[in-house]
Amino acid sequence: MKNINWKKYTFEFFSIFIAVVSAFALTNWNDNRNSRTSEQKILIEIKNGIGIDTQDFEANIKGHELSLRANEIFRDLLGNKPVAQDSIDLFYISLFRDYTPLINRSGYESLKESGLKTITNDALRLEIITLYDYHYGIVEILDNVNEMQSFQNYFTPVNELLHPFMEFDDEGNLIKIEHPKALSEDQRKEILSYLWRLENNRKYKLGKYNSVLEVMDNAEKNLQREIRS
């Protein structure tokens, strides 16, 4: 025992200990770096997806606004007021057009595959989940529920009443809709009731679009801050 070189063994022990701890620390650091890199990629993908969704929603908003303008034109037509006929075909199509939101979910799906805990910021994670599972869900439901379907519910009854007053060119394109003076008062009121419902449905959708766009804008800003951190 007296011949044992304690200093040697102590040095070797601490050398091995430091090497093991260092290797563990390096592995842990590398795992954290990989996790952060994966998180950053997903955050960027989600942010880019929200940017694409914003453009789609804004285009749908413009479409609904055009359809509301068509509502005004056909109210004027029923009221025997002057109506320009150069774009009557566009407005007649727009009157019944539905605008379907095309939501980009690739980033959110990547997040769910890797695990929601991939996003370490709890508040941001909840914000993203709420956006995709709640706010986007509302917009999609509005587009799918039967009572909100413009073309399906209102084109046929309105067209049956107005087609006798339509003029077409030789190629079958709509070029004019005369004032439907021959309609009975009940028929005129029937069309006005459809226009009223179309208008209210679109205004309700526009309200939801605008409120969701605010949520999307906040989420995009918070994502950008997290990406830069």
Sequence and secondary structure as in RCSB ss.txt:
>XXXX:A:sequence
MKNINWKKYTFEFFSIFIAVVSAFALTNWNDNRNSRTSEQKILIEIKNGIGIDTQDFEANIKGHELSLRANEIFR
DLLGNKPVAQDSIDLFYISLFRDYTPLINRSGYESLKESGLKTITNDALRLEIITLYDYHYGIVEILDNVNEMQS
FQNYFTPVNELLHPFMEFDDEGNLIKIEHPKALSEDQRKEILSYLWRLENNRKYKLGKYNSVLEVMDNAEKNLQR
EIRS
>XXXX:A:secstr
 TT  HHHHHHHHHHHHHHHHHHHHHHHHHHHHHHHHHHHHHHHHHHHHHHHHHHHHHHHHHHHHHHHHHHHHHH
HHHTT     TTHHHHHHHHH         HHHHHHHHH GGGS  HHHHHHHHHIIIIIHHHHHHHHHSGGG H
IIIIIHHHHHHHGGGEEE TTS EEEE   TTS HHHHHHHHHHHHHHHHHHHHHHHHHHHHHHHHHHHHHHHHH
HHH 
